[in-house]
Amino acid sequence: MKRVFFLLVMLSLTTLTFAQYAISGVVMNEKREVLPGANIVLAGTYTGTVADTNGQFELKNLRAGDYKLLISFIGYERASQSVTLKNSNQAVTITLKPSGIMTEEVLVSATRAGDKTPVAKTSVDRTTIENRNMGQDIPYLLTMTPSYVATSDAGAGVGYTNFRIRGTSLNRINVTVNGIPMNDAESHGTYFVDIPDLAGSIDNIQVQRGVGSSTNGAAAFGATINLQTTTLNKQAYGEVKSSAGSFSTFKNSVAAGTGLLGKFAFDVRLSKVTSDGFIDRATSDLKSFFVSGGYYSENTILKVNIFSGFEETYQAWYGVPSVKLNNDEEGMQRYLDHWLWSGSERENQKRYDDLINSDARTYNFYTYDNEVDHYQQDHYQLHLSHKFNEYLNLNAALHYTYGRGYYENYAYDQDYAAYQMAAPVGIDATDMVVRKWLDNDFYGATYSLNYDDGTNAFTFGGGYNEYDGRHFGRVIWAQYMGDNAKDLEWYKGKGTKKDFNLFGKYNLQMTEAMSLYADLQYRHIDYNITGINDELRDVSQKHKFDFFNPKVGLYYKPDAGNEAYISYARANREPNRDNFVDADPNGKQPVAEALNDFEAGYTYRSRNYSVGANLYYMLYKDQLVQTGEINNVGATIMENADDSYRAGIELMGGVKITRALKWDVNATFSQNKIKNFTEYVDDWDNVGQIVNNLGKTDLSFSPEVIVNSQISFQPAKDLSISLLSNYVGDQYIDNSSSEDRKLDAWLVNNLKIDYAIKGNLFKEIKLHLMVNNLFDAEYESNAWVYSYYYDDGSGRNRYKMDGYFPQAGINFLAGIDFKF
């Protein structure tokens, strides 16, 4: 990284040796009224600015040459204007025409961070999403954003995928679609596999790192992902996209839109994705559709979105034991000797034989033919946006999500009593097939009132959401069923949750260069759990939370090239369902977590390069972490750690080396610590736990170094070649900072080639090729571990069982898009 920034500094010094000029101007409408806040971008460069309260702007430090200005403002048609700089500065007047219809940026404005919001943020546009969307899910489309690490259970980005931002797990990251919460209300997780190829209907994505600005749904306890679905395309269109690649991966989608028919427009998409996965039997069968219809007038938008997804994925949740990855025959024998698999002696031997005979990097613990996760989720959204005048608009939305499905397991040598079954005479245990079901409803309303006159910008918004989740399990088959009924239900429980929030955001333009930002949110949660869980334990309990989440900051932009900010934000997060139901009923109960987030950032942009830095210090109180402690039935639980923190710097840089060659890079250097960590390790000899006070340790899954690089080369107008590189440093898989429980650093390079062909029959034919893991690196991106002490005759030692998730070696995806 030192070399990177030395290069950028040298380039900046070189720039100063050339004669420099400026483009200035004013943006107004046809009535000659100025348009404060209009966006002006210098095409093909890193430079852009926003018109001030008088509609004026200035772009400085430009060399002689030809430039194109791209101008946009909500409610007006986009415009462009060419400017030539020769021997003097140039002043221009830009007149924007009313679009005649209200534009859809307003639908997500309340939950988005604006240009002057003092938070660390990255936007991903539709072109970037389209070019990378060949079957891998959304977590893999965002891998070039700062502080970001993606992982895949099946090893190739299809099926169950996950990601972390600044080490923060996905169940602490707020995700919204058009401002509607997407996180599961109980687990707080977001499962993109449930809505396959949602990216095919995404217009843009904003990623906010840290607490960010107030939004709807589960607390943003480390980051926010805001997705906006397809926006109005005034022209009729059709698209057919197909791709194929390694591991029998296929993706096919069809999309079409009517364009604007008077004041109405309709869009539809159908998608299917299948893959065998890199890991043995880690197959995916994914289907989805998206339908949208809207009414558009000058002052009103009324829009309906309906989208649904179905997924059936073979389970690959167990991972590969490190003893297998390392070809440690003694360690594999220990798995057999220590009965690390539950089941009969016959089953333990079968598991051991399979472990020995399988490929080290593709081993899958599961072998039953239908060991699958099977789920469908339907989303319904109704959006209304109305503009009262140039400064004031209202957004409101109703939503409903219905999800239902199960995962199926083959269970060996199970006691009948554990399933509330009557045992046949003379038989105590049997093999069986069980399904654990989740059937849930999630519905509510969100709203925001937005005012912006160029000096004062105010948003008042919030939402009310209810969740009704039904958890139950059924025995669908047993080797010896006896007199027990088929599909016997052995447990049943329910979770209901009411979530209410109000927020107010205010941005005051104190001077032409400086603005003050304040954001206050109140959130109330009422959560009830009833019934028994799969261990036949009564988990009934009630919880209420009231959170106040303040945010404040300063934003400073003295000119088009420089901007800086400083901010403070607080977030609170309630424990999720597992935290509550897994806790020892006679022990310490989980409490809410709190985060104080301090951030500061600076960015400099010029015609040919940009540099920037974000500093962050995220101080946690009562963060829930894995300690190894168990509850009264032996299941692991999460405990509140008194004090922990994440501190780091995010560096971003970009340079346009030539007209055809560009390099963008970002790097994060951080420390992620628990100040005083206590570890609990099972003691098999004495049926208890050993307590180790370890002092300051590293937070799990929090690498100290993350670097992302993209070198883009465009030798011809319709041909682009990119080398995308991701480096992730060492990270621990538990909170003990133990060297034998760690993911090693990895560097992965991916090659992306796109070529567009214009024609008469089709508007465009686009060819894609992506070679992933170009240099065939062997690495694992996720893992779990369980530790125990045991005297097996060779002495009392500490042992472990674990599961690592290997990622695919060199593999490819090739695709073709037809647009007409």
C-alpha positions in Angstrom: 0.0 0.0 0.0 2.9 2.4 0.6 3.8 1.9 -3.1 0.2 2.7 -4.1 0.1 5.9 -2.3 3.6 6.9 -3.3 2.4 6.5 -6.9 -0.7 8.6 -6.3 1.3 11.4 -4.7 3.8 11.4 -7.6 0.9 11.7 -10.0 -0.5 14.6 -8.1 2.8 16.4 -8.1 3.0 15.7 -11.9 -0.4 17.2 -12.4 0.7 20.5 -10.8 3.3 21.0 -13.5 0.6 21.5 -16.2 -1.4 24.6 -16.8 -4.8 24.2 -15.0 -8.2 25.7 -15.8 -11.7 25.6 -14.4 -15.2 25.0 -15.6 -17.8 27.0 -13.7 -21.5 27.5 -14.2 -25.1 27.6 -13.0 -27.8 25.0 -13.2 -31.4 26.2 -13.6 -34.8 25.2 -15.1 -36.7 26.6 -18.1 -38.2 29.2 -15.8 -34.7 30.4 -15.0 -35.1 29.2 -11.4 -31.8 27.9 -10.0 -31.5 24.2 -8.9 -29.5 23.9 -5.7 -28.2 20.4 -5.1 -28.0 19.4 -8.8 -25.3 16.8 -9.4 -22.6 17.6 -11.9 -20.1 14.9 -12.9 -17.2 15.1 -15.3 -17.6 12.1 -17.5 -14.7 9.6 -17.5 -13.0 11.1 -14.5 -13.2 10.9 -10.7 -14.4 14.5 -10.5 -17.9 15.7 -9.6 -19.7 18.3 -7.5 -23.0 19.6 -6.3 -24.6 22.9 -7.1 -24.6 25.3 -4.2 -27.6 27.2 -2.8 -27.4 29.6 -5.8 -27.3 26.8 -8.3 -23.6 27.5 -9.0 -20.7 25.1 -9.3 -17.0 25.0 -10.2 -14.6 22.3 -11.3 -11.0 23.3 -10.9 -7.5 22.0 -11.6 -8.4 20.8 -15.1 -6.0 20.5 -18.0 -6.7 21.8 -21.5 -8.9 19.4 -23.4 -12.4 18.3 -24.3 -14.8 17.4 -21.4 -18.4 16.3 -21.0 -20.6 17.4 -18.1 -23.3 15.0 -16.9 -26.0 16.8 -15.0 -28.9 15.4 -13.0 -31.5 16.6 -10.6 -34.6 14.9 -9.1 -37.7 15.7 -11.2 -35.7 16.7 -14.3 -34.4 14.9 -17.3 -30.7 14.1 -17.2 -28.6 16.4 -19.5 -25.0 16.5 -20.8 -23.0 19.4 -22.1 -19.6 19.4 -23.9 -17.0 21.9 -22.8 -13.6 22.6 -24.4 -10.8 24.1 -22.4 -8.0 25.8 -24.4 -6.2 28.8 -22.9 -8.8 30.0 -20.4 -11.5 29.1 -17.9 -15.0 28.4 -19.2 -18.4 29.4 -17.7 -21.6 27.6 -18.8 -25.3 27.9 -18.1 -27.1 24.5 -18.0 -30.9 24.4 -18.4 -32.7 21.2 -17.3 -36.1 20.3 -18.6 -38.8 18.9 -16.2 -39.1 15.1 -16.7 -42.9 15.3 -16.8 -43.0 12.4 -14.3 -41.7 12.0 -10.8 -38.4 10.0 -10.6 -37.9 7.0 -8.4 -34.9 8.2 -6.4 -37.3 9.6 -3.9 -38.6 6.1 -3.0 -35.3 5.2 -1.1 -34.2 8.7 -0.2 -35.2 8.4 3.5 -33.1 5.3 4.2 -30.1 6.3 1.9 -27.2 8.4 2.9 -27.1 11.5 0.8 -24.1 13.3 -0.8 -23.6 15.4 2.4 -24.4 12.7 4.9 -21.2 12.2 7.0 -20.9 8.4 6.8 -18.6 5.9 5.0 -20.5 4.7 2.0 -20.0 3.1 -1.4 -22.5 2.9 -4.3 -22.7 0.1 -6.9 -24.5 1.0 -10.1 -26.7 -1.1 -12.4 -23.9 -1.5 -15.0 -21.5 -3.0 -12.5 -24.2 -5.4 -11.2 -25.2 -6.5 -14.7 -21.7 -7.2 -15.7 -20.9 -9.4 -12.8 -24.3 -11.2 -12.5 -23.8 -14.6 -14.1 -25.1 -16.9 -11.4 -23.3 -16.0 -8.2 -25.4 -14.3 -5.6 -25.4 -10.7 -4.3 -22.7 -11.2 -1.7 -20.3 -12.0 -4.5 -21.2 -9.0 -6.5 -20.1 -6.6 -3.8 -16.6 -8.0 -3.2 -14.8 -4.9 -4.4 -16.3 -2.7 -1.7 -14.0 -1.7 1.2 -13.7 -3.9 4.3 -15.7 -6.7 2.7 -15.2 -10.5 2.8 -17.6 -13.0 1.1 -17.9 -16.7 1.7 -19.8 -19.6 0.2 -20.9 -22.9 1.8 -20.8 -24.7 -1.6 -17.5 -23.1 -2.5 -18.4 -21.3 -5.7 -20.8 -18.4 -4.8 -24.0 -20.2 -5.6 -26.4 -21.4 -2.9 -25.8 -20.3 0.7 -23.5 -17.3 0.7 -22.5 -14.9 3.4 -20.4 -11.8 4.0 -18.9 -9.7 6.7 -18.1 -6.0 6.7 -15.4 -4.8 9.0 -15.6 -8.2 10.6 -19.3 -7.7 11.4 -21.5 -10.7 10.5 -24.5 -10.6 8.3 -27.0 -10.9 11.2 -25.7 -7.5 12.4 -26.0 -5.8 9.0 -29.2 -4.1 8.2 -30.6 -4.9 4.7 -33.5 -3.2 3.1 -35.1 -3.5 -0.4 -36.7 -0.2 -1.4 -36.6 0.8 2.3 -38.4 -2.4 3.3 -36.6 -4.5 5.9 -35.2 -7.8 4.5 -33.6 -9.2 7.7 -35.4 -12.0 9.4 -37.0 -10.5 12.4 -36.0 -13.4 14.7 -32.5 -14.5 13.5 -31.7 -11.0 12.2 -30.0 -12.8 9.2 -30.5 -12.1 5.5 -30.6 -15.1 3.3 -30.1 -14.0 -0.3 -30.5 -17.7 -1.4 -34.2 -17.3 -0.6 -34.6 -14.8 -3.4 -32.3 -16.1 -6.2 -31.1 -13.7 -8.8 -32.6 -10.7 -7.0 -29.6 -8.9 -8.6 -31.4 -9.3 -12.0 -33.9 -6.8 -10.8 -31.6 -4.4 -8.9 -31.0 -0.9 -10.2 -28.4 0.1 -7.6 -27.0 -0.7 -4.2 -25.6 1.5 -1.4 -23.3 0.1 1.2 -22.9 2.1 4.4 -20.1 1.0 6.7 -20.5 1.5 10.5 -23.8 2.5 12.1 -24.7 4.7 9.1 -28.0 6.7 8.9 -31.3 5.6 10.5 -33.2 3.0 8.6 -36.1 0.5 9.1 -35.8 -3.0 10.5 -33.1 -4.6 12.6 -30.5 -2.3 13.9 -27.5 -1.4 11.7 -24.9 -2.8 14.0 -21.9 -2.6 11.8 -23.2 -1.8 8.3 -26.2 -1.2 6.1 -27.0 -2.6 2.6 -29.7 -0.6 0.8 -31.0 -2.2 -2.5 -33.3 -0.4 -5.0 -35.1 -2.6 -7.5 -35.8 -1.8 -11.1 -36.6 1.8 -11.8 -38.7 3.2 -14.7 -37.4 2.5 -18.2 -39.3 4.8 -20.5 -38.6 2.6 -23.5 -39.9 -0.9 -24.1 -37.2 -3.5 -23.8 -36.6 -7.2 -23.7 -33.6 -9.2 -22.4 -32.5 -12.8 -22.5 -29.5 -13.7 -20.4 -27.8 -17.1 -20.2 -24.6 -18.2 -18.6 -22.8 -21.5 -17.8 -19.7 -22.6 -16.1 -17.8 -24.9 -13.8 -19.6 -27.4 -11.5 -22.5 -27.6 -14.0 -23.6 -24.1 -13.1 -26.3 -22.7 -15.3 -28.2 -19.4 -15.1 -31.1 -18.4 -17.4 -33.3 -15.3 -17.1 -35.8 -13.5 -19.2 -36.9 -9.9 -18.6 -39.2 -7.5 -20.4 -40.7 -4.1 -19.9 -43.5 -2.2 -21.6 -41.8 1.2 -21.3 -44.0 4.1 -20.4 -47.5 3.6 -21.8 -49.1 6.9 -21.1 -48.7 7.0 -17.3 -48.2 3.3 -16.7 -45.2 0.9 -17.0 -44.8 -2.8 -16.3 -41.7 -5.0 -15.8 -41.2 -8.7 -15.4 -38.3 -11.1 -14.9 -38.1 -14.9 -14.6 -34.8 -16.7 -13.5 -33.5 -20.1 -12.9 -30.1 -21.0 -11.5 -28.7 -24.5 -10.9 -25.3 -25.8 -9.8 -23.6 -28.9 -8.5 -21.4 -26.9 -6.3 -17.6 -27.3 -5.7 -18.3 -29.3 -2.5 -19.6 -32.9 -3.0 -23.4 -33.0 -3.4 -23.7 -29.2 -2.6 -26.3 -28.8 -5.3 -28.5 -25.8 -5.8 -31.9 -25.6 -7.5 -33.0 -21.9 -7.5 -36.0 -20.2 -9.1 -37.4 -16.7 -8.9 -39.6 -14.1 -10.5 -40.0 -10.3 -10.2 -43.1 -8.4 -11.4 -43.5 -4.6 -11.1 -46.2 -2.2 -12.2 -46.3 1.5 -11.7 -48.4 4.6 -12.2 -46.3 7.7 -12.9 -47.4 11.3 -13.1 -45.6 14.6 -12.6 -46.2 14.6 -8.8 -47.1 11.0 -7.9 -45.8 7.5 -8.2 -47.8 4.5 -7.2 -45.9 1.2 -7.6 -46.4 -2.5 -6.9 -43.5 -4.9 -6.6 -44.1 -8.7 -6.3 -41.1 -11.0 -6.2 -40.7 -14.5 -5.1 -37.9 -17.1 -4.8 -37.7 -20.9 -4.3 -34.5 -22.6 -3.2 -33.6 -26.2 -2.6 -29.9 -26.6 -1.6 -28.1 -29.7 -0.5 -26.7 -29.0 2.9 -23.0 -28.2 3.1 -23.0 -26.6 6.5 -20.6 -29.0 8.3 -17.4 -28.1 6.4 -14.2 -30.1 6.2 -12.3 -31.1 9.3 -8.8 -29.6 9.5 -7.4 -33.1 10.0 -8.8 -34.0 6.6 -7.5 -30.9 4.9 -4.0 -31.6 6.4 -4.2 -35.4 5.6 -3.7 -36.0 9.3 -4.5 -39.8 9.6 -3.9 -39.8 13.3 -6.3 -36.9 13.7 -8.9 -38.6 11.5 -8.6 -41.8 13.6 -9.2 -39.6 16.7 -12.5 -38.5 15.3 -13.5 -42.2 15.3 -12.0 -43.0 18.7 -13.5 -40.0 20.5 -17.0 -40.6 19.1 -17.0 -37.1 17.6 -20.0 -38.1 15.4 -23.3 -38.8 17.2 -24.8 -42.2 16.3 -24.2 -45.9 16.5 -20.8 -47.6 16.3 -21.8 -48.6 12.8 -22.5 -45.0 11.8 -19.3 -43.8 13.4 -17.3 -46.3 11.3 -19.2 -45.3 8.2 -18.5 -41.6 8.8 -14.8 -42.4 9.3 -14.6 -44.5 6.1 -16.2 -41.6 4.2 -13.8 -39.1 5.7 -10.8 -41.3 4.7 -11.9 -41.9 1.2 -13.2 -38.5 0.2 -11.3 -35.7 -1.5 -9.8 -33.5 1.1 -11.1 -30.2 -0.4 -14.6 -31.3 -1.5 -15.6 -33.6 1.4 -19.2 -33.3 2.6 -20.3 -34.7 5.9 -23.8 -35.3 4.7 -24.6 -38.4 2.5 -28.3 -38.9 2.8 -29.9 -38.2 -0.6 -32.4 -35.6 0.5 -30.3 -33.8 3.2 -31.7 -30.5 1.8 -32.8 -27.0 2.8 -36.1 -26.3 1.0 -37.7 -22.9 1.3 -39.9 -20.4 -0.6 -40.4 -16.7 0.2 -42.9 -14.3 -1.4 -42.6 -10.5 -1.2 -45.4 -8.0 -1.8 -44.7 -4.2 -1.8 -46.9 -1.2 -2.4 -45.2 2.1 -2.7 -46.7 5.6 -2.9 -44.7 8.8 -3.4 -46.2 12.2 -3.8 -44.5 15.6 -4.4 -46.3 18.5 -2.9 -43.9 21.1 -4.3 -40.3 21.4 -5.4 -39.1 21.0 -1.8 -41.6 18.6 -0.1 -42.5 15.0 -0.8 -44.1 12.1 1.0 -43.2 8.4 0.7 -45.3 5.5 2.2 -45.2 1.8 1.7 -47.0 -1.3 2.7 -45.3 -4.7 2.7 -46.0 -8.4 3.3 -43.6 -11.3 3.2 -44.6 -15.0 3.5 -41.9 -17.6 4.0 -42.2 -21.4 4.5 -39.9 -24.3 4.3 -37.8 -26.9 6.1 -34.5 -28.6 6.2 -34.5 -32.3 6.2 -32.0 -34.5 8.1 -31.3 -38.2 8.4 -30.7 -38.9 12.1 -29.0 -42.1 13.3 -29.8 -44.2 16.3 -32.3 -41.8 18.0 -34.1 -42.3 21.2 -37.9 -42.4 20.8 -38.4 -40.4 24.0 -36.4 -37.5 22.5 -39.1 -37.2 19.8 -42.2 -37.8 22.1 -42.7 -41.1 20.3 -43.8 -44.4 21.8 -41.0 -47.1 21.5 -42.0 -50.4 20.0 -41.6 -53.4 22.3 -37.9 -54.4 22.6 -36.6 -51.4 20.6 -35.0 -48.3 22.3 -33.7 -46.4 19.3 -34.1 -46.1 15.6 -32.8 -44.3 12.5 -35.2 -41.6 11.3 -35.7 -38.7 8.9 -36.9 -35.4 10.4 -37.9 -32.1 9.0 -37.5 -28.8 11.0 -40.0 -26.3 9.7 -40.3 -22.5 9.7 -43.5 -20.9 8.5 -43.7 -17.2 8.9 -45.4 -13.9 8.1 -43.9 -10.5 8.1 -45.9 -7.3 7.4 -46.0 -3.6 8.1 -45.7 -0.1 6.9 -43.0 2.5 6.4 -43.2 6.2 5.7 -41.1 9.4 5.4 -41.8 13.1 4.8 -38.9 14.8 3.1 -38.1 18.5 2.8 -35.1 20.0 1.0 -34.8 23.7 0.0 -31.0 23.6 -0.6 -30.2 25.0 2.9 -32.4 22.9 5.1 -33.0 19.2 4.5 -35.3 17.4 6.8 -36.7 13.8 6.9 -39.2 12.5 9.4 -39.9 8.8 9.0 -40.3 5.4 10.5 -42.1 2.2 10.3 -44.2 -0.5 12.1 -43.6 -4.1 11.4 -45.0 -7.4 12.8 -43.6 -10.9 12.6 -45.3 -14.2 13.3 -43.0 -17.2 13.1 -44.1 -20.8 13.6 -41.4 -23.3 14.4 -42.2 -27.0 14.4 -40.6 -30.4 13.7 -41.9 -33.6 12.1 -40.7 -37.2 12.0 -41.5 -38.2 8.4 -39.9 -41.6 8.5 -38.4 -44.1 11.0 -36.8 -47.4 10.4 -39.0 -48.8 13.2 -42.1 -46.5 13.3 -44.2 -48.8 15.4 -47.6 -47.4 16.3 -46.5 -43.7 15.9 -48.4 -41.6 13.4 -46.7 -40.6 10.2 -45.4 -37.0 10.1 -45.5 -37.0 13.9 -45.0 -33.5 15.3 -42.5 -33.6 18.1 -42.0 -29.9 18.9 -43.9 -26.7 18.3 -43.2 -23.1 19.2 -43.9 -19.6 18.1 -42.2 -16.3 17.9 -44.1 -13.0 17.6 -42.4 -9.6 17.3 -43.6 -6.1 17.0 -41.0 -3.5 15.9 -41.8 0.2 15.9 -39.4 3.1 15.0 -39.4 6.8 14.4 -36.5 8.9 13.1 -35.8 12.4 12.2 -32.9 13.6 10.0 -31.8 17.2 9.6 -29.0 18.6 7.4 -28.3 22.3 7.8 -26.1 24.0 5.2 -24.4 26.4 7.6 -22.0 27.9 4.9 -21.4 27.2 1.3 -18.7 24.6 2.4 -20.0 23.2 5.7 -23.2 21.4 6.7 -24.3 20.0 10.0 -26.1 16.6 10.2 -28.3 15.3 13.0 -30.2 12.0 13.0 -32.3 10.8 16.0 -34.1 7.4 16.1 -36.4 5.8 18.7 -37.1 2.1 18.3 -39.4 -0.2 20.4 -39.4 -4.0 20.2 -42.0 -6.3 21.8 -40.9 -9.9 21.4 -42.7 -13.0 22.7 -41.5 -16.7 22.4 -43.8 -19.6 23.3 -43.7 -23.4 23.1 -41.0 -26.0 23.2 -37.9 -26.4 21.0 -36.4 -29.4 19.3 -34.8 -30.5 22.7 -38.3 -30.5 24.3 -37.4 -27.6 26.5 -39.9 -24.9 27.3 -38.5 -21.7 25.8 -41.4 -19.4 26.6 -40.3 -15.9 27.4 -41.1 -12.2 26.8 -38.9 -9.3 26.1 -39.3 -5.6 25.6 -36.7 -3.1 24.4 -36.6 0.7 24.0 -33.7 2.1 22.1 -32.5 5.6 21.4 -30.0 5.9 18.6 -28.6 9.4 18.1 -26.2 10.4 15.2 -24.5 13.7 14.6 -21.8 14.9 12.2 -20.1 17.6 10.2 -19.6 17.6 6.4 -17.1 19.9 4.8 -16.7 20.5 1.0 -14.7 23.6 0.2 -14.5 22.8 -3.5 -15.2 20.1 -6.0 -12.0 18.2 -5.3 -12.0 18.0 -1.5 -14.5 16.8 1.0 -14.2 15.7 4.7 -16.5 14.6 7.5 -16.5 13.6 11.1 -19.4 11.8 12.9 -20.6 10.0 15.9 -23.4 7.4 15.9 -24.9 5.1 18.5 -26.7 1.8 17.8 -28.5 -0.7 20.0 -29.3 -4.3 19.1 -31.6 -6.8 20.8 -30.4 -10.4 21.1 -31.8 -12.7 18.4 -33.9 -15.8 19.0 -31.0 -18.2 19.3 -29.4 -16.0 21.9 -32.6 -16.2 24.0 -33.6 -19.8 23.6 -30.1 -21.3 23.9 -29.3 -19.4 27.1 -29.2 -21.5 30.3 -32.5 -20.7 32.0 -30.8 -20.9 35.4 -27.8 -18.8 34.3 -26.9 -15.4 33.0 -29.4 -14.1 30.4 -28.3 -12.2 27.3 -28.9 -8.5 27.3 -29.0 -5.9 24.4 -25.7 -4.8 22.8 -24.7 -1.2 22.3 -22.2 0.4 19.8 -20.7 3.8 19.8 -19.2 4.5 16.4 -16.7 7.4 15.8 -15.8 8.1 12.2 -13.8 10.6 10.2 -13.1 10.7 6.5 -11.4 12.7 3.8 -11.4 12.4 0.0 -9.6 14.2 -2.8 -10.7 13.9 -6.4 -9.2 15.2 -9.5 -9.6 14.5 -13.2 -7.3 11.5 -13.3 -7.1 10.2 -9.7 -8.7 10.1 -6.3 -7.5 9.3 -2.8 -9.4 8.9 0.4 -9.3 7.7 3.9 -11.9 6.7 6.6 -10.9 6.4 10.2 -13.2 4.4 12.5 -13.4 3.4 16.1 -16.4 1.2 17.0 -16.7 0.7 20.7 -19.0 -2.0 21.9 -20.7 -2.6 25.2 -22.1 -6.1 25.9 -21.3 -7.4 22.4 -22.6 -11.0 22.2 -19.7 -13.4 21.4 -19.0 -17.1 21.4 -17.1 -18.0 24.6 -17.5 -21.8 24.5 -19.9 -21.8 27.5 -22.8 -24.3 27.3 -26.3 -24.3 28.7 -28.0 -26.9 30.9 -28.4 -29.4 28.0 -24.9 -29.0 26.6 -25.5 -26.6 23.7 -23.2 -23.7 23.2 -24.4 -20.2 23.9 -23.3 -16.7 23.3 -22.5 -14.3 26.1 -22.2 -10.6 26.5 -18.5 -9.4 26.5 -18.2 -6.3 28.7 -16.0 -4.3 26.3 -14.7 -4.8 22.8 -13.8 -2.6 19.9 -12.9 -2.4 16.2 -10.5 0.4 15.2 -9.1 0.9 11.7 -8.4 2.9 8.6 -9.9 2.4 5.2 -7.9 3.7 2.3 -9.3 4.2 -1.1 -7.5 5.2 -4.3 -8.0 5.3 -8.0 -5.9 6.4 -10.9 -6.6 6.8 -14.6 -3.2 5.7 -16.0 -4.2 6.2 -19.6 -7.4 6.8 -21.5 -7.9 3.0 -21.6 -6.3 1.9 -18.3 -7.6 2.5 -14.8 -6.7 1.1 -11.4 -9.0 1.3 -8.3 -7.8 -0.1 -5.0 -9.0 0.0 -1.4 -7.4 -1.4 1.8 -8.4 -1.7 5.4 -6.0 -2.0 8.3 -7.6 -2.7 11.6 -7.5 -4.0 15.2 -10.5 -5.9 16.5 -10.2 -6.8 20.2 -12.1 -8.1 23.2 -10.5 -6.3 26.2 -10.9 -9.1 28.7 -12.0 -12.4 27.3 -13.0 -15.5 29.3 -13.0 -18.8 27.5 -14.9 -22.0 28.5 -13.7 -25.4 27.3 -15.6 -28.7 27.9 -14.0 -31.1 30.3 -15.0 -34.6 29.2 -13.3 -36.3 32.1 -15.1 -34.4 34.8 -18.3 -33.5 33.0 -17.9 -29.8 33.4 -16.0 -26.8 31.9 -12.6 -25.4 32.4 -12.4 -21.6 32.6 -9.5 -19.8 31.0 -9.0 -16.0 31.5 -7.2 -14.9 28.4 -7.2 -11.1 28.8 -7.1 -9.1 25.5 -7.9 -11.3 22.5 -8.8 -10.8 18.8 -12.5 -10.8 17.7 -13.2 -13.8 15.5 -13.5 -13.5 11.7 -11.9 -10.0 11.8 -8.8 -9.9 9.6 -6.4 -7.0 10.3 -5.8 -6.5 6.6 -8.2 -6.5 3.6 -7.2 -5.3 0.2 -9.3 -5.1 -3.0 -7.9 -4.1 -6.3 -9.4 -3.7 -9.8 -7.4 -3.0 -12.9 -9.6 -2.1 -15.8 -8.5 -2.0 -19.4 -10.7 -0.9 -22.3 -8.7 -1.3 -25.5 -11.8 -0.7 -27.6 -15.1 1.0 -27.1 -17.0 -2.3 -26.7 -14.3 -4.4 -25.1 -13.3 -4.3 -21.4 -10.9 -6.5 -19.5 -10.6 -6.4 -15.7 -8.4 -8.1 -13.1 -10.1 -8.2 -9.7 -8.0 -9.1 -6.8 -9.0 -9.8 -3.1 -6.5 -10.2 -0.3 -7.8 -11.2 3.2 -5.3 -11.5 6.1 -5.2 -14.1 8.8 -8.4 -14.3 10.9 -9.2 -16.4 14.0 -12.3 -18.6 14.0 -13.0 -18.2 17.7 -12.2 -15.4 20.2 -9.2 -17.1 21.9 -6.5 -15.8 19.5 -5.2 -19.4 19.3 -2.9 -20.1 16.3 -4.4 -23.6 15.7 -7.9 -22.1 15.3 -7.3 -19.7 12.5 -8.0 -19.1 8.8 -4.8 -18.4 6.9 -4.6 -15.4 4.7 -5.5 -15.7 1.0 -5.1 -13.8 -2.3 -7.6 -14.5 -5.1 -7.5 -13.0 -8.6 -10.4 -13.1 -10.9 -10.3 -12.1 -14.6 -13.4 -10.5 -16.2 -13.9 -9.9 -20.0 -16.9 -8.2 -21.5 -17.5 -7.6 -25.2 -20.6 -5.8 -26.7 -21.9 -6.2 -30.3 -24.3 -3.7 -31.7 -26.7 -5.0 -34.3 -30.0 -4.6 -36.2 -31.8 -7.7 -35.0 -30.8 -7.1 -31.4 -30.1 -3.7 -29.7 -27.1 -5.3 -28.1 -25.4 -8.7 -27.7 -23.0 -8.8 -24.8 -20.5 -11.6 -24.2 -19.1 -12.2 -20.7 -16.3 -14.4 -19.4 -15.2 -14.6 -15.8 -12.3 -16.8 -14.7 -12.5 -17.1 -10.9 -9.4 -17.9 -8.8 -7.2 -17.4 -11.8 -4.1 -18.8 -10.2 -5.8 -21.7 -8.5 -5.2 -20.7 -4.9 -6.2 -23.1 -2.2 -8.0 -21.3 0.7 -10.8 -21.5 3.1 -13.1 -18.5 3.8 -15.0 -19.7 6.8 -14.9 -22.2 9.6 -16.2 -23.3 13.0 -14.5 -25.1 16.0 -15.3 -27.0 19.1 -12.7 -27.6 21.8 -12.5 -30.1 24.7 -10.2 -31.6 27.3 -10.0 -35.4 27.4 -7.6 -38.1 28.7 -7.8 -40.9 26.1 -5.0 -42.9 27.6 -2.2 -40.9 26.1 -2.5 -38.2 28.7 -4.9 -35.4 29.4 -4.8 -33.1 26.3 -6.9 -30.4 24.7 -8.4 -31.5 21.4 -10.8 -30.0 18.8 -13.2 -30.8 16.2 -13.8 -28.3 13.4 -15.1 -27.6 10.0 -13.5 -25.4 7.3 -15.1 -24.3 4.1 -12.8 -24.7 1.1 -13.4 -22.5 -1.9 -13.2 -23.6 -5.5 -9.9 -23.5 -7.4 -9.8 -22.1 -10.9 -13.3 -22.1 -12.4 -15.1 -20.1 -15.0 -18.5 -18.6 -15.9 -19.3 -17.6 -19.5 -22.5 -15.8 -20.5 -24.3 -14.1 -23.3 -27.0 -11.3 -23.0 -29.4 -10.4 -25.8 -31.1 -7.0 -25.4 -33.8 -5.8 -27.7 
